[in-house]
Amino acid sequence: IPSELGNLMQLTTLYLWNNTLSRSIPSELGRLTEITGLSLSYNQLSHTIPSEIGYLMHLQFLYLDNNALSGTIPSELGKLTQMTDLQINNNQLNGTIPSELGDLIQLSNLYLGDNTLS
């Protein structure tokens, strides 16, 4: 994913699902302050979920499922109070589920399965 996509300041949705994207999710996507939907599912993305995703205050859905993401779930995701749908299942995430996810009072769908969370 080119880091330059973080320059698209008026972007409201970004769908890149079901490709063969690999490497990491660029932290520059945290500059997409108008975005309401981000779908990167069904790729080959690895490394960690960037904490900068927590800057996307208008984000309503985040789909990162079915990749090879590792590390812990960033507590910053708990700042996304407009979020209704969070799917980060079927990755290689570990650690505990951040208590901050309890602040997502608009959340109606939360998929965390098929990881190694404790």
Secondary structure, DSSP 8 states (H G I E B T S, - for coil): --GGGGG-TT--EEE--SS--EE---GGGGG-TT--EEE--SSEE-S---GGGGG-TT--EEE--SS--EE---GGGGG-TT--EEE--SSEEEE---GGGGG-TT--EEE--SSEE-
